[in-house]
Amino acid sequence: MQNEKGLKKNIFLLGWTSFFEDVSSQMNYSILPLFLANVLGVNKAFIGLIEGIAETTESFLKV
């Protein structure tokens, strides 16, 4: 069994790992529509459709 100081260090490091993972995923979600439109040349209406389906799915899964 670890001492309390080692346990606190592990929890602290896991917290920072979770923070950086969340920040990186949020950056990807915000840049994805720009990448699809400017680099891949996807129609902006199709990007809106993708975003709408994602929001609808999210709202159904919250219930």
C-alpha positions as CSV (number, residue, x, y, z in Angstrom):
1,M,0.0,0.0,0.0
2,Q,1.3,3.4,-0.9
3,N,1.8,6.2,1.5
4,E,-0.6,9.1,1.4
5,K,2.0,11.4,-0.3
6,G,2.4,9.0,-3.2
7,L,-1.3,8.6,-3.6
8,K,-1.8,12.4,-3.7
9,K,0.9,12.7,-6.4
10,N,-0.8,10.0,-8.6
11,I,-4.2,11.7,-8.2
12,F,-2.6,15.1,-9.1
13,L,-1.0,13.6,-12.2
14,L,-4.2,11.9,-13.3
15,G,-6.0,15.2,-12.9
16,W,-3.5,17.0,-15.2
17,T,-3.7,14.2,-17.7
18,S,-7.4,14.4,-17.8
19,F,-7.2,18.2,-18.2
20,F,-4.8,18.0,-21.1
21,E,-6.9,15.3,-22.8
22,D,-10.0,17.5,-22.5
23,V,-8.3,20.6,-23.9
24,S,-6.9,18.7,-26.9
25,S,-10.3,17.1,-27.7
26,Q,-12.0,20.5,-27.5
27,M,-9.4,22.0,-29.8
28,N,-10.0,19.2,-32.3
29,Y,-13.8,19.7,-32.2
30,S,-13.5,23.5,-32.8
31,I,-11.0,23.2,-35.7
32,L,-12.7,20.2,-37.5
33,P,-15.3,22.3,-39.5
34,L,-12.6,24.7,-40.7
35,F,-10.5,21.7,-41.8
36,L,-13.4,20.1,-43.6
37,A,-14.3,23.3,-45.4
38,N,-10.9,24.8,-46.3
39,V,-8.6,21.7,-46.7
40,L,-11.0,19.0,-47.9
41,G,-13.4,21.4,-49.7
42,V,-16.6,20.0,-48.1
43,N,-19.8,22.0,-48.7
44,K,-20.7,24.1,-45.8
45,A,-24.3,22.9,-45.8
46,F,-23.0,19.4,-45.4
47,I,-20.9,20.5,-42.4
48,G,-24.0,22.0,-40.9
49,L,-25.8,18.8,-41.4
50,I,-23.1,16.9,-39.6
51,E,-23.2,19.3,-36.7
52,G,-27.0,19.1,-36.6
53,I,-26.9,15.3,-36.5
54,A,-24.3,15.4,-33.7
55,E,-26.3,17.9,-31.6
56,T,-29.5,15.8,-32.1
57,T,-27.8,12.6,-31.1
58,E,-26.3,14.3,-28.1
59,S,-29.7,15.6,-27.0
60,F,-31.3,12.2,-27.4
61,L,-28.6,10.5,-25.4
62,K,-29.0,13.0,-22.5
63,V,-32.5,11.7,-21.8
